[in-house]
Amino acid sequence: MEDLNLYVTLGGTLAGLIVGWLLSRMGGRSADPEALKEQLFKVRSELEEQLRRSEGLPGMLVGLSSIQDADKLYDNVTRMAREYLSADYAGLLLKRDSEYVIAGADGLSAESRENLRLPAKSGLVTYLLETGRPVRIGKGDRQLAVFRKHEPINEVMVAPLRNASDVFGVVFVARQSAGPFWTGSDINLLAFMAIPFSLAAHSGGTFVESQRTSLEALTFIAAQIEERDPYFRGKSSRVTELCLKVGQELRMSERDLESLRLAALLHDIGTLTVPAEVIYKDGKLTEEEMALVKEHPKKALDLLQPLGFLERSLPMILYHHERYDGAGYPFALKGSSIPVGAQLIGMCEVFDALTRRRPHREAFSTEKAVEVMNDMSGKHFDPKLLRLFLNVIERQGKTPLKLPARRADPTRT
């Protein structure tokens, strides 16, 4: 509630910013009536645009407090800064040891996201720390070089993100053009935005730490579930490792790989709600027992959904027992409606089960497991995705496998 009141109070300063902007536009204009009329028309049009930009800003700033995913929060901050200041690029850098590195960006290339660094002892940071105010850096200023390494930038505005004693981050907006330059009113607007941005980014950093703690606890719980039975010990780690190998083969982004990693680690956590005597029963399950087992993906969703940072992983966890032919559970999804990550977890889980000893049989060889899984093509698994998966299995083995020939996709006509 305090954050909301702060944002509403800050919103009341927008009128003053707009008046300052208006005066900066009118300063030094010609007294000629026709020229003045023309300038007034331009100012009116620009003022209407400024009002349009500012109208929704308090609400958008309040919306930042509802974002639980730190990466999404940082990207939203930069998207907002870029939009409201009519910039070509925007970035948010957070302090890591002796430098500031990109945590969120909008419009920046992959090279800038990876390589843009701002030394903590640079003159720019010193200025921001001493003044607490944004600064505009124009063409010819040597401080511009930091931002120009991978982008054709000719003008930057940088604002500090502060806590009580330090500049823990900076937010910047940048333009390709060398003019018209941002005005004093634009600098005031960025200064205004930097206050809630600081609160949001600081909360985001705290949230990242809470994410790490929560994930460690969940991973420990998942491992303890497996420890109850020696046949399942280490399963989640093995499934996760194999999933990531296949995900890299699919050239998934780092963000998607991280979502896949979390999903693979936690995909069986819903079995906490299933009695141990059912999970580890040697014989065939009764219909009632099987119904309990089939509920575990939904139970995992109920358990993990309150943790906002797992949002991208939840569909993979919920659907990892769906089948390509629609005979899976819990929703009997079919074909491409099953997320790729969920299919990968399912494949890795089956391969792990086949190649591990069970009470009723010895472990299959890799060759035998591949043969069994290939027979599931078009039934349990997407034929194309399974082929790629089996190729990864082949490459990680010591000797080439005799992979069966490609099978037709029975779901296509």
C-alpha positions in Angstrom: 0.0 0.0 0.0 2.9 2.3 0.7 4.3 1.8 -2.8 0.9 2.6 -4.2 0.7 5.8 -2.3 4.2 6.8 -3.4 3.4 6.2 -7.0 0.1 8.2 -6.8 2.0 11.1 -5.1 4.7 11.0 -7.7 2.0 11.0 -10.4 1.0 14.5 -9.1 4.3 15.9 -10.1 3.7 15.2 -13.8 1.9 18.5 -14.3 5.0 20.4 -13.1 7.2 18.4 -15.5 4.9 19.3 -18.4 4.9 23.0 -17.5 8.7 22.9 -17.3 8.8 21.2 -20.7 6.4 23.8 -22.1 8.6 26.7 -20.9 11.7 25.0 -22.3 10.0 24.8 -25.7 8.8 28.4 -25.6 12.0 30.0 -24.3 13.7 32.4 -26.7 10.9 32.3 -29.4 10.4 35.1 -31.9 7.9 37.8 -31.1 6.7 37.8 -34.8 2.9 37.1 -34.6 2.8 34.5 -37.4 6.0 32.8 -36.2 4.6 32.8 -32.7 1.3 31.3 -33.9 3.2 28.6 -35.7 5.3 27.8 -32.7 2.3 27.7 -30.5 0.6 25.2 -32.8 3.7 23.0 -32.6 3.9 23.4 -28.9 0.3 22.4 -28.5 0.8 19.3 -30.7 3.9 18.3 -28.7 2.1 19.0 -25.4 -0.8 16.8 -26.3 1.7 14.1 -27.1 3.5 14.6 -23.8 0.2 14.4 -22.0 -0.7 11.2 -23.8 2.6 9.7 -22.8 2.2 10.8 -19.2 -1.4 9.9 -18.7 -0.9 6.2 -18.1 2.5 6.4 -16.5 1.4 6.2 -12.8 -0.7 3.1 -13.5 2.1 1.5 -15.3 4.5 2.2 -12.5 2.1 0.7 -10.0 1.9 -2.4 -12.2 5.6 -3.0 -11.7 4.9 -4.0 -8.1 2.7 -6.9 -9.3 5.5 -8.6 -11.4 7.0 -11.5 -9.6 9.5 -12.7 -12.2 12.7 -10.6 -11.8 13.8 -10.9 -15.5 10.3 -9.8 -16.6 10.4 -6.9 -14.1 13.7 -5.6 -15.5 12.6 -5.9 -19.1 9.3 -4.1 -18.3 11.3 -1.3 -16.7 13.4 -0.8 -19.8 10.4 -1.2 -22.2 8.6 1.5 -20.2 11.6 3.9 -20.2 12.1 3.4 -24.0 8.4 4.0 -24.7 7.9 7.1 -22.6 11.2 8.8 -23.6 10.8 7.9 -27.3 14.2 6.2 -27.4 15.7 3.6 -29.7 17.2 1.6 -26.9 16.9 1.2 -23.2 18.8 -0.8 -20.6 19.0 -1.5 -16.9 22.3 -2.4 -15.4 22.8 -3.8 -11.9 26.1 -3.7 -9.9 28.0 -7.0 -9.8 31.3 -6.7 -7.9 33.3 -4.0 -9.6 31.1 -3.3 -12.6 27.5 -2.8 -13.7 26.0 -5.4 -16.1 22.8 -5.7 -18.1 19.9 -7.1 -16.2 17.1 -6.0 -18.6 17.0 -4.4 -22.0 14.7 -3.3 -24.8 15.9 -2.8 -28.3 19.5 -3.8 -27.6 21.3 -6.4 -29.6 22.4 -9.7 -28.1 26.0 -8.4 -28.3 25.2 -5.4 -26.1 23.2 -7.5 -23.7 26.2 -9.8 -23.3 29.1 -7.3 -23.3 27.9 -3.9 -22.2 29.8 -3.1 -18.9 30.0 0.0 -16.9 32.9 0.2 -14.4 31.8 1.0 -10.9 34.7 3.5 -10.5 34.0 5.4 -13.8 33.5 9.1 -13.9 29.8 8.6 -14.9 29.0 6.5 -11.9 30.9 8.9 -9.6 28.8 11.8 -11.0 25.5 9.9 -10.5 26.5 8.9 -7.0 27.4 12.5 -6.0 24.4 14.3 -7.7 21.7 11.6 -7.5 20.4 13.1 -10.8 20.2 11.8 -14.4 22.7 13.0 -16.9 22.5 13.4 -20.7 25.6 12.3 -22.7 25.8 13.7 -26.2 28.0 13.1 -29.2 31.6 13.8 -28.6 31.5 12.9 -24.9 34.0 10.2 -24.1 31.5 8.5 -21.7 29.4 7.7 -24.8 31.9 5.1 -25.9 30.7 2.5 -23.3 27.3 2.5 -25.0 28.5 2.7 -28.6 30.4 -0.5 -28.8 27.6 -2.5 -30.5 25.0 0.1 -31.3 25.0 3.3 -33.4 24.2 5.5 -30.4 24.7 9.3 -30.5 22.8 10.4 -27.4 22.2 8.7 -24.0 20.4 9.7 -20.8 21.4 7.8 -17.7 19.7 7.8 -14.3 20.9 6.3 -11.0 19.0 3.6 -9.2 19.8 4.2 -5.5 19.4 2.8 -2.1 20.4 4.6 1.1 24.1 4.6 0.5 24.9 3.4 -3.0 24.1 3.5 -6.7 23.2 -0.2 -7.1 22.1 0.2 -10.7 21.5 2.5 -13.6 18.8 2.8 -16.2 19.6 4.4 -19.5 17.8 5.4 -22.7 19.6 6.0 -26.0 19.0 7.3 -29.5 20.6 6.7 -32.8 20.1 10.3 -34.0 22.3 13.2 -33.0 19.3 15.5 -32.4 17.0 17.0 -31.5 18.4 16.5 -28.1 16.4 15.4 -25.1 15.3 18.5 -23.1 15.5 19.3 -19.4 11.9 18.2 -19.1 12.8 14.8 -20.5 15.6 14.5 -17.9 13.1 15.4 -15.2 10.7 12.7 -16.5 13.5 10.1 -16.3 14.4 11.3 -12.8 10.7 10.9 -11.8 10.6 7.4 -13.3 13.9 6.4 -11.6 12.4 6.6 -8.1 9.9 3.7 -8.6 12.4 2.0 -10.9 14.8 1.9 -8.0 12.2 0.4 -5.7 11.2 -2.2 -8.2 14.8 -3.1 -9.1 15.7 -3.4 -5.4 12.7 -5.6 -4.8 13.6 -7.6 -7.8 17.1 -8.3 -6.4 15.5 -9.3 -3.1 13.1 -11.5 -5.0 16.0 -13.2 -6.9 17.5 -14.2 -3.5 14.1 -15.5 -2.3 13.8 -17.5 -5.6 17.2 -19.1 -5.0 16.2 -20.1 -1.4 12.9 -21.4 -2.5 14.4 -23.4 -5.3 17.0 -24.9 -3.1 14.3 -26.1 -0.7 12.2 -27.5 -3.5 15.1 -29.3 -5.0 16.0 -30.8 -1.6 12.4 -32.0 -1.3 12.4 -33.6 -4.7 15.7 -35.4 -3.9 14.2 -36.7 -0.6 11.2 -38.1 -2.6 13.6 -40.1 -4.7 15.6 -41.2 -1.7 12.7 -43.2 -0.5 13.3 -45.8 -3.1 16.8 -46.8 -4.4 15.5 -47.5 -7.9 14.5 -43.8 -8.3 17.6 -42.3 -6.6 19.1 -39.5 -8.7 16.4 -39.7 -11.3 15.6 -35.9 -11.5 19.2 -35.0 -11.9 19.7 -37.5 -14.7 16.5 -36.4 -16.4 17.5 -32.7 -16.1 21.0 -33.3 -17.5 19.6 -35.2 -20.5 16.9 -32.6 -21.1 19.4 -29.8 -21.3 21.5 -31.7 -23.8 18.5 -32.1 -26.1 17.4 -28.5 -25.5 20.8 -27.3 -26.5 20.5 -29.4 -29.7 17.3 -27.6 -30.4 19.1 -24.3 -29.9 16.8 -23.2 -27.1 17.5 -19.7 -25.7 19.2 -19.5 -22.3 16.0 -18.4 -20.7 14.1 -21.4 -22.2 16.9 -23.8 -21.1 16.6 -22.4 -17.6 12.8 -22.9 -17.6 13.4 -26.5 -18.9 16.0 -27.1 -16.2 13.6 -26.1 -13.4 10.8 -28.1 -14.8 12.9 -31.2 -15.2 14.2 -30.9 -11.6 10.7 -30.5 -10.2 8.5 -32.5 -12.6 7.8 -35.3 -10.0 7.2 -33.1 -6.9 3.5 -33.7 -7.2 4.1 -37.3 -6.1 4.4 -36.0 -2.6 0.6 -36.2 -2.5 0.6 -39.9 -3.6 1.0 -42.5 -0.9 4.5 -44.1 -0.9 2.9 -47.6 -1.1 1.3 -46.6 -4.3 4.3 -45.0 -5.9 6.6 -47.9 -5.2 4.2 -50.8 -5.5 5.8 -53.8 -7.3 2.6 -55.2 -8.8 0.0 -53.7 -11.1 -1.9 -50.7 -9.8 -5.6 -50.8 -9.2 -7.8 -48.3 -11.0 -8.1 -46.2 -7.8 -4.4 -46.2 -7.3 -3.8 -45.3 -10.9 -6.2 -42.4 -10.6 -4.1 -41.1 -7.7 -0.9 -41.3 -9.7 -2.5 -39.5 -12.6 -3.3 -36.5 -10.4 0.4 -35.8 -9.5 1.0 -33.3 -12.4 -2.0 -31.3 -11.2 -0.9 -31.5 -7.6 2.6 -30.2 -8.7 0.8 -27.2 -10.3 -1.1 -26.5 -7.1 2.1 -26.6 -5.1 4.3 -24.6 -7.4 1.9 -22.0 -8.9 2.2 -19.5 -6.0 5.9 -19.2 -6.9 5.7 -16.7 -9.7 9.2 -17.3 -11.0 8.3 -20.8 -12.1 5.5 -19.6 -14.4 7.4 -20.6 -17.6 8.2 -24.1 -16.2 4.7 -25.0 -15.1 3.2 -26.1 -18.4 6.1 -28.5 -18.9 5.5 -30.0 -15.5 1.8 -30.2 -15.9 1.9 -31.9 -19.3 5.0 -34.2 -19.1 2.7 -37.3 -19.1 0.7 -36.3 -22.1 1.1 -38.5 -25.2 1.5 -37.6 -28.8 -1.5 -39.7 -29.8 -3.7 -38.2 -27.1 -3.7 -41.2 -24.8 -1.8 -39.5 -22.0 -2.9 -37.6 -18.9 -4.1 -35.5 -17.2 -5.8 -33.7 -20.1 -5.3 -36.1 -23.1 -3.6 -33.5 -25.1 -2.5 -34.5 -28.6 0.3 -33.7 -31.1 1.7 -30.2 -31.2 -0.6 -29.0 -28.4 1.9 -30.6 -25.9 4.8 -28.2 -25.2 8.2 -29.2 -26.5 9.7 -29.0 -23.0 7.0 -31.4 -21.6 7.7 -33.9 -24.4 11.4 -33.7 -23.7 10.9 -34.4 -20.0 8.6 -37.4 -20.9 11.2 -38.8 -23.3 14.1 -38.4 -20.8 12.0 -40.0 -18.1 11.2 -43.0 -20.2 14.8 -43.5 -21.3 16.0 -43.2 -17.7 13.4 -45.8 -16.6 14.3 -48.2 -19.3 18.0 -48.0 -18.6 17.7 -48.5 -14.8 17.2 -51.7 -12.9 13.7 -52.3 -11.6 12.4 -54.9 -9.1 10.8 -56.9 -11.9 13.6 -56.6 -14.5 17.2 -55.8 -15.2 18.2 -52.5 -16.8 18.0 -52.4 -20.6 21.1 -51.7 -22.7 21.1 -48.3 -24.5 20.5 -50.2 -27.8 17.5 -52.0 -26.4 16.1 -48.8 -24.9 16.4 -47.0 -28.2 14.6 -49.8 -29.9 11.7 -49.7 -27.4 11.4 -45.9 -27.7 11.5 -46.0 -31.4 8.4 -48.3 -31.3 6.7 -45.5 -29.4 7.2 -43.0 -32.3 3.9 -41.4 -33.3 2.2 -43.0 -30.2 3.9 -41.7 -27.1 6.3 -39.3 -28.9 6.5 -36.8 -31.7 8.5 -38.7 -34.4 10.7 -35.7 -35.3 11.5 -34.8 -31.7 12.1 -38.4 -30.9 14.6 -38.7 -33.8 16.5 -35.7 -32.5 16.5 -37.1 -29.0 17.8 -40.5 -30.1 20.6 -38.8 -32.1 21.7 -37.1 -28.9 21.7 -40.5 -27.1 23.8 -41.9 -30.0 26.3 -39.2 -29.8 26.8 -39.3 -26.0 27.4 -43.1 -26.2 30.8 -44.6 -26.9 29.8 -46.5 -30.0 27.3 -45.6 -32.8 23.8 -47.1 -32.3 21.9 -48.7 -35.1 18.9 -46.4 -35.0 15.8 -47.7 -36.7 14.6 -46.1 -39.9 12.4 -43.0 -39.8 8.7 -43.7 -39.1 5.8 -41.9 -40.7 3.8 -39.5 -38.5 0.5 -41.3 -38.1 -1.3 -38.1 -37.0 -0.7 -36.5 -40.4 -2.8 -37.1 -43.4 
